[in-house]
């Protein structure tokens, strides 16, 4: 089942998606400050995003939509291929460890 989010028609549509990679980190969540509210007066009306700047950190940051810098297609390609390479190395290491534990016999 595909999860869906309903956004009121009078709200602007968010510019960024959940799990989208940006120069500021990965989007973990977002919320909206509607016009005419205390939060909108304090922080400006619109979307605010929760980002994880570093993958292996417990640090998070909160940025408004106009503060977030998207990645270029080349930057996105570079990040994703680097992550694929990292996980392929991890898989190779685990396969070696499995071969040692099983004496070279696996059910694969």
OpenMM code with the backbone's topology and positions (N, CA, C; nanometers):
from openmm import Vec3, app, unit

residues = "UNK UNK UNK UNK UNK UNK UNK UNK UNK UNK UNK UNK UNK UNK UNK UNK UNK UNK UNK UNK UNK UNK UNK UNK UNK UNK UNK UNK UNK UNK UNK UNK UNK UNK UNK UNK UNK UNK UNK UNK UNK UNK UNK UNK UNK UNK UNK UNK UNK UNK UNK UNK UNK UNK UNK UNK UNK UNK UNK UNK UNK UNK UNK UNK UNK UNK UNK UNK UNK UNK UNK UNK UNK UNK UNK UNK UNK UNK UNK UNK UNK UNK UNK UNK UNK UNK UNK UNK UNK UNK UNK UNK UNK UNK UNK UNK UNK UNK UNK UNK UNK UNK UNK UNK UNK UNK UNK UNK".split()
positions = [
    Vec3(0.0838, -0.1180, 0.0000),
    Vec3(0.0000, 0.0000, 0.0000),
    Vec3(0.0884, 0.1245, 0.0000),
    Vec3(0.0600, 0.2163, -0.0865),
    Vec3(0.1350, 0.3407, -0.0982),
    Vec3(0.0800, 0.4432, 0.0015),
    Vec3(0.1674, 0.5000, 0.0817),
    Vec3(0.1257, 0.6034, 0.1756),
    Vec3(0.1004, 0.7341, 0.1012),
    Vec3(-0.0005, 0.8060, 0.1432),
    Vec3(-0.0304, 0.9339, 0.0803),
    Vec3(-0.0442, 1.0414, 0.1867),
    Vec3(-0.0179, 1.1627, 0.1480),
    Vec3(-0.0311, 1.2783, 0.2358),
    Vec3(-0.1244, 1.3767, 0.1660),
    Vec3(-0.2248, 1.4218, 0.2367),
    Vec3(-0.3153, 1.5231, 0.1819),
    Vec3(-0.2712, 1.6603, 0.2304),
    Vec3(-0.2557, 1.7512, 0.1373),
    Vec3(-0.2151, 1.8883, 0.1692),
    Vec3(-0.3312, 1.9799, 0.1349),
    Vec3(-0.3735, 2.0633, 0.2297),
    Vec3(-0.4838, 2.1554, 0.1999),
    Vec3(-0.4546, 2.2386, 0.0750),
    Vec3(-0.5573, 2.2659, -0.0026),
    Vec3(-0.5405, 2.3373, -0.1297),
    Vec3(-0.4836, 2.4775, -0.1110),
    Vec3(-0.5086, 2.5394, 0.0028),
    Vec3(-0.4611, 2.6762, 0.0227),
    Vec3(-0.3160, 2.6815, 0.0730),
    Vec3(-0.2518, 2.5654, 0.0914),
    Vec3(-0.1104, 2.5608, 0.1270),
    Vec3(-0.0285, 2.5427, -0.0009),
    Vec3(0.0901, 2.6010, -0.0032),
    Vec3(0.1825, 2.5772, -0.1140),
    Vec3(0.2302, 2.4317, -0.1068),
    Vec3(0.2598, 2.3747, -0.2212),
    Vec3(0.3099, 2.2378, -0.2237),
    Vec3(0.4562, 2.2373, -0.1800),
    Vec3(0.5020, 2.1382, -0.0988),
    Vec3(0.6428, 2.1374, -0.0557),
    Vec3(0.7380, 2.1188, -0.1743),
    Vec3(0.8490, 2.1877, -0.1680),
    Vec3(0.9491, 2.1826, -0.2762),
    Vec3(1.0342, 2.0560, -0.2686),
    Vec3(1.0521, 2.0030, -0.1485),
    Vec3(1.1388, 1.8871, -0.1271),
    Vec3(1.0576, 1.7682, -0.0756),
    Vec3(1.1071, 1.6474, -0.0999),
    Vec3(1.0380, 1.5248, -0.0608),
    Vec3(1.1107, 1.4567, 0.0554),
    Vec3(1.0385, 1.3710, 0.1246),
    Vec3(1.1010, 1.2915, 0.2299),
    Vec3(1.2130, 1.2070, 0.1701),
    Vec3(1.3227, 1.1956, 0.2413),
    Vec3(1.4435, 1.1216, 0.2030),
    Vec3(1.5194, 1.1818, 0.0852),
    Vec3(1.4799, 1.3001, 0.0408),
    Vec3(1.5532, 1.3659, -0.0680),
    Vec3(1.6886, 1.4123, -0.0158),
    Vec3(1.7917, 1.3914, -0.0961),
    Vec3(1.9269, 1.4358, -0.0616),
    Vec3(1.9427, 1.5815, -0.1052),
    Vec3(2.0018, 1.6623, -0.0190),
    Vec3(2.0293, 1.8022, -0.0504),
    Vec3(2.1712, 1.8338, -0.0058),
    Vec3(2.2189, 1.9541, -0.0372),
    Vec3(2.3511, 1.9949, 0.0095),
    Vec3(2.3542, 2.0077, 0.1614),
    Vec3(2.2381, 2.0215, 0.2220),
    Vec3(2.2282, 2.0398, 0.3663),
    Vec3(2.2016, 1.9094, 0.4406),
    Vec3(2.1832, 1.7999, 0.3688),
    Vec3(2.1568, 1.6705, 0.4305),
    Vec3(2.0357, 1.6032, 0.3684),
    Vec3(1.9891, 1.4991, 0.4348),
    Vec3(1.8744, 1.4221, 0.3872),
    Vec3(1.7488, 1.4700, 0.4602),
    Vec3(1.6402, 1.4894, 0.3854),
    Vec3(1.5141, 1.5352, 0.4432),
    Vec3(1.4508, 1.4205, 0.5229),
    Vec3(1.4317, 1.4421, 0.6525),
    Vec3(1.3688, 1.3424, 0.7395),
    Vec3(1.2209, 1.3699, 0.7618),
    Vec3(1.1832, 1.4959, 0.7539),
    Vec3(1.0443, 1.5326, 0.7783),
    Vec3(1.0224, 1.6789, 0.7448),
    Vec3(0.8983, 1.7203, 0.7497),
    Vec3(0.8675, 1.8607, 0.7245),
    Vec3(0.7336, 1.8949, 0.7881),
    Vec3(0.7144, 2.0227, 0.8113),
    Vec3(0.5878, 2.0715, 0.8646),
    Vec3(0.5626, 2.2104, 0.8105),
    Vec3(0.4387, 2.2554, 0.8234),
    Vec3(0.3957, 2.3792, 0.7595),
    Vec3(0.3531, 2.4816, 0.8638),
    Vec3(0.3972, 2.6062, 0.8449),
    Vec3(0.3525, 2.7174, 0.9274),
    Vec3(0.2458, 2.7934, 0.8487),
    Vec3(0.1171, 2.7747, 0.8819),
    Vec3(0.0120, 2.8439, 0.8063),
    Vec3(0.0093, 2.9936, 0.8334),
    Vec3(-0.0300, 3.0676, 0.7325),
    Vec3(-0.0426, 3.2131, 0.7432),
    Vec3(-0.1407, 3.2471, 0.8563),
    Vec3(-0.1098, 3.3520, 0.9298),
    Vec3(-0.1971, 3.3977, 1.0359),
    Vec3(-0.1763, 3.3293, 1.1689),
    Vec3(-0.0715, 3.2468, 1.1792),
    Vec3(-0.0430, 3.1798, 1.3065),
    Vec3(0.0798, 3.2427, 1.3715),
    Vec3(0.0940, 3.2178, 1.4999),
    Vec3(0.2084, 3.2688, 1.5754),
    Vec3(0.3400, 3.2189, 1.5144),
    Vec3(0.3439, 3.0905, 1.4786),
    Vec3(0.4669, 3.0339, 1.4199),
    Vec3(0.5011, 3.0982, 1.2867),
    Vec3(0.4006, 3.1258, 1.2051),
    Vec3(0.4253, 3.1909, 1.0762),
    Vec3(0.4781, 3.3324, 1.0969),
    Vec3(0.4278, 3.3998, 1.1968),
    Vec3(0.4791, 3.5347, 1.2255),
    Vec3(0.6218, 3.5297, 1.2764),
    Vec3(0.6523, 3.4276, 1.3532),
    Vec3(0.7858, 3.4127, 1.4096),
    Vec3(0.8884, 3.3649, 1.3065),
    Vec3(0.8487, 3.2677, 1.2239),
    Vec3(0.9441, 3.2020, 1.1332),
    Vec3(0.9116, 3.2192, 0.9856),
    Vec3(0.8086, 3.2889, 0.9505),
    Vec3(0.7592, 3.3067, 0.8132),
    Vec3(0.6695, 3.1895, 0.7738),
    Vec3(0.5687, 3.2214, 0.6964),
    Vec3(0.4758, 3.1203, 0.6480),
    Vec3(0.5486, 3.0257, 0.5542),
    Vec3(0.5103, 2.8993, 0.5562),
    Vec3(0.5654, 2.8031, 0.4619),
    Vec3(0.6182, 2.6781, 0.5282),
    Vec3(0.6899, 2.6013, 0.4477),
    Vec3(0.7411, 2.4714, 0.4912),
    Vec3(0.8724, 2.4854, 0.5662),
    Vec3(0.8855, 2.4074, 0.6713),
    Vec3(1.0097, 2.3945, 0.7468),
    Vec3(1.0474, 2.2463, 0.7406),
    Vec3(1.1749, 2.2185, 0.7226),
    Vec3(1.2215, 2.0816, 0.7018),
    Vec3(1.3157, 2.0388, 0.8131),
    Vec3(1.3090, 1.9108, 0.8463),
    Vec3(1.4012, 1.8491, 0.9407),
    Vec3(1.5010, 1.7707, 0.8567),
    Vec3(1.6299, 1.8016, 0.8732),
    Vec3(1.7341, 1.7373, 0.7930),
    Vec3(1.8366, 1.6684, 0.8815),
    Vec3(1.8938, 1.5606, 0.8287),
    Vec3(2.0044, 1.4914, 0.8923),
    Vec3(2.1291, 1.5252, 0.8095),
    Vec3(2.2128, 1.6171, 0.8614),
    Vec3(2.3297, 1.6602, 0.7824),
    Vec3(2.4295, 1.5485, 0.7522),
    Vec3(2.4499, 1.4583, 0.8481),
    Vec3(2.5457, 1.3493, 0.8294),
    Vec3(2.4746, 1.2178, 0.8591),
    Vec3(2.4957, 1.1202, 0.7737),
    Vec3(2.4242, 0.9934, 0.7840),
    Vec3(2.4501, 0.9207, 0.9162),
    Vec3(2.5715, 0.9222, 0.9645),
    Vec3(2.6059, 0.8489, 1.0861),
    Vec3(2.6205, 0.9426, 1.2050),
    Vec3(2.5205, 1.0259, 1.2248),
    Vec3(2.5228, 1.1226, 1.3328),
    Vec3(2.3832, 1.1327, 1.3928),
    Vec3(2.3760, 1.1726, 1.5181),
    Vec3(2.2456, 1.1951, 1.5793),
    Vec3(2.2043, 1.3416, 1.5673),
    Vec3(2.2812, 1.4188, 1.4933),
    Vec3(2.2544, 1.5610, 1.4723),
    Vec3(2.1425, 1.5798, 1.3701),
    Vec3(2.0522, 1.6741, 1.3977),
    Vec3(1.9517, 1.7129, 1.2998),
    Vec3(1.9471, 1.8650, 1.2936),
    Vec3(1.8976, 1.9171, 1.1834),
    Vec3(1.8838, 2.0618, 1.1705),
    Vec3(1.7445, 2.0929, 1.1170),
    Vec3(1.7012, 2.2144, 1.1432),
    Vec3(1.5702, 2.2620, 1.0988),
    Vec3(1.5933, 2.3810, 1.0074),
    Vec3(1.5481, 2.3692, 0.8824),
    Vec3(1.5674, 2.4767, 0.7858),
    Vec3(1.4369, 2.5073, 0.7153),
    Vec3(1.4195, 2.6347, 0.6853),
    Vec3(1.3051, 2.6732, 0.6045),
    Vec3(1.3360, 2.6406, 0.4585),
    Vec3(1.2305, 2.6294, 0.3813),
    Vec3(1.2442, 2.5857, 0.2431),
    Vec3(1.3447, 2.6695, 0.1637),
    Vec3(1.3441, 2.8006, 0.1829),
    Vec3(1.4336, 2.8881, 0.1062),
    Vec3(1.5791, 2.8789, 0.1525),
    Vec3(1.6062, 2.8078, 0.2606),
    Vec3(1.7430, 2.7925, 0.3102),
    Vec3(1.8102, 2.6651, 0.2596),
    Vec3(1.7343, 2.5768, 0.1985),
    Vec3(1.7860, 2.4463, 0.1558),
    Vec3(1.8377, 2.4550, 0.0126),
    Vec3(1.9559, 2.3997, -0.0081),
    Vec3(2.0177, 2.3979, -0.1402),
    Vec3(2.0063, 2.2579, -0.2004),
    Vec3(1.9390, 2.2440, -0.3147),
    Vec3(1.9305, 2.1112, -0.3772),
    Vec3(2.0653, 2.0690, -0.4348),
    Vec3(2.0799, 1.9397, -0.4551),
    Vec3(2.1998, 1.8882, -0.5204),
    Vec3(2.1824, 1.8963, -0.6713),
    Vec3(2.2920, 1.9192, -0.7410),
    Vec3(2.2876, 1.9131, -0.8867),
    Vec3(2.2757, 1.7654, -0.9263),
    Vec3(2.2321, 1.7368, -1.0480),
    Vec3(2.2260, 1.5962, -1.0913),
    Vec3(2.3612, 1.5252, -1.0783),
    Vec3(2.4712, 1.5943, -1.1074),
    Vec3(2.6038, 1.5334, -1.0957),
    Vec3(2.6388, 1.5042, -0.9500),
    Vec3(2.6075, 1.5975, -0.8596),
    Vec3(2.6335, 1.5748, -0.7167),
    Vec3(2.5508, 1.4574, -0.6647),
    Vec3(2.4268, 1.4491, -0.7070),
    Vec3(2.3393, 1.3398, -0.6658),
    Vec3(2.3937, 1.2067, -0.7180),
    Vec3(2.4340, 1.2035, -0.8439),
    Vec3(2.4923, 1.0831, -0.9030),
    Vec3(2.6168, 1.0400, -0.8254),
    Vec3(2.7034, 1.1346, -0.7942),
    Vec3(2.8272, 1.1051, -0.7218),
    Vec3(2.7979, 1.0482, -0.5829),
    Vec3(2.7045, 1.1085, -0.5112),
    Vec3(2.6691, 1.0598, -0.3772),
    Vec3(2.6126, 0.9183, -0.3820),
    Vec3(2.5223, 0.8958, -0.4747),
    Vec3(2.4570, 0.7651, -0.4818),
    Vec3(2.5554, 0.6569, -0.5240),
    Vec3(2.6395, 0.6842, -0.6226),
    Vec3(2.7362, 0.5821, -0.6657),
    Vec3(2.8382, 0.5536, -0.5551),
    Vec3(2.8766, 0.6545, -0.4798),
    Vec3(2.9685, 0.6319, -0.3672),
    Vec3(2.9028, 0.5430, -0.2615),
    Vec3(2.7757, 0.5639, -0.2362),
    Vec3(2.7051, 0.4820, -0.1386),
    Vec3(2.6894, 0.3382, -0.1891),
    Vec3(2.6614, 0.3216, -0.3170),
    Vec3(2.6521, 0.1875, -0.3751),
    Vec3(2.7862, 0.1159, -0.3618),
    Vec3(2.8961, 0.1853, -0.3949),
    Vec3(3.0299, 0.1259, -0.3829),
    Vec3(3.0581, 0.0830, -0.2394),
    Vec3(3.0214, 0.1684, -0.1433),
    Vec3(3.0433, 0.1368, -0.0021),
    Vec3(2.9693, 0.0085, 0.0359),
    Vec3(2.8424, -0.0017, -0.0007),
    Vec3(2.7635, -0.1194, 0.0364),
    Vec3(2.8090, -0.2445, -0.0383),
    Vec3(2.8574, -0.2304, -0.1598),
    Vec3(2.9112, -0.3466, -0.2314),
    Vec3(3.0361, -0.3999, -0.1602),
    Vec3(3.1187, -0.3094, -0.1081),
    Vec3(3.2355, -0.3519, -0.0304),
    Vec3(3.1928, -0.4227, 0.0972),
    Vec3(3.0907, -0.3698, 0.1632),
    Vec3(3.0406, -0.4323, 0.2856),
    Vec3(2.9859, -0.5719, 0.2565),
    Vec3(2.9155, -0.5872, 0.1459),
    Vec3(2.8617, -0.7181, 0.1074),
    Vec3(2.9755, -0.8162, 0.0816),
    Vec3(3.0802, -0.7723, 0.0129),
    Vec3(3.1946, -0.8595, -0.0153),
    Vec3(3.2614, -0.9048, 0.1144),
    Vec3(3.2755, -0.8149, 0.2100),
    Vec3(3.3355, -0.8497, 0.3396),
    Vec3(3.2490, -0.9528, 0.4115),
    Vec3(3.1181, -0.9313, 0.4119),
    Vec3(3.0271, -1.0255, 0.4780),
    Vec3(3.0277, -1.1617, 0.4100),
    Vec3(3.0387, -1.1638, 0.2775),
    Vec3(3.0460, -1.2913, 0.2053),
    Vec3(3.1735, -1.3670, 0.2420),
    Vec3(3.2848, -1.2952, 0.2580),
    Vec3(3.4099, -1.3585, 0.3002),
    Vec3(3.3963, -1.4159, 0.4405),
    Vec3(3.3349, -1.3394, 0.5301),
    Vec3(3.3161, -1.3866, 0.6674),
    Vec3(3.2250, -1.5088, 0.6703),
    Vec3(3.1215, -1.5083, 0.5901),
    Vec3(3.0303, -1.6216, 0.5825),
    Vec3(3.1013, -1.7455, 0.5295),
    Vec3(3.1860, -1.7284, 0.4303),
    Vec3(3.2613, -1.8410, 0.3743),
    Vec3(3.3547, -1.9017, 0.4799),
    Vec3(3.4132, -1.8165, 0.5631),
    Vec3(3.5016, -1.8655, 0.6693),
    Vec3(3.4216, -1.9450, 0.7722),
    Vec3(3.3076, -1.8911, 0.8123),
    Vec3(3.2246, -1.9557, 0.9140),
    Vec3(3.1690, -2.0888, 0.8637),
    Vec3(3.1302, -2.0944, 0.7396),
    Vec3(3.0682, -2.2165, 0.6862),
    Vec3(3.1690, -2.3098, 0.6210),
    Vec3(3.2947, -2.2742, 0.6221),
    Vec3(3.3958, -2.3578, 0.5577),
    Vec3(3.3820, -2.3610, 0.4078),
    Vec3(3.3230, -2.2534, 0.3525),
    Vec3(3.3078, -2.2439, 0.2087),
    Vec3(3.1752, -2.2978, 0.1583),
    Vec3(3.0935, -2.3569, 0.2492),
    Vec3(2.9639, -2.4115, 0.2073),
    Vec3(2.8529, -2.3145, 0.2427),
    Vec3(2.7755, -2.2770, 0.1436),
    Vec3(2.6590, -2.1903, 0.1671),
    Vec3(2.5405, -2.2472, 0.0911),
    Vec3(2.4228, -2.2053, 0.1275),
    Vec3(2.3020, -2.2483, 0.0569),
    Vec3(2.2668, -2.1533, -0.0569),
    Vec3(2.3574, -2.0655, -0.0941),
    Vec3(2.3285, -1.9673, -0.1992),
    Vec3(2.3443, -2.0260, -0.3365),
] * unit.nanometer
topology = app.Topology()
chain = topology.addChain("A")
for resn in residues:
    res = topology.addResidue(resn, chain)
    for name in ("N", "CA", "C"):
        topology.addAtom(name, app.Element.getBySymbol(name[0]), res)
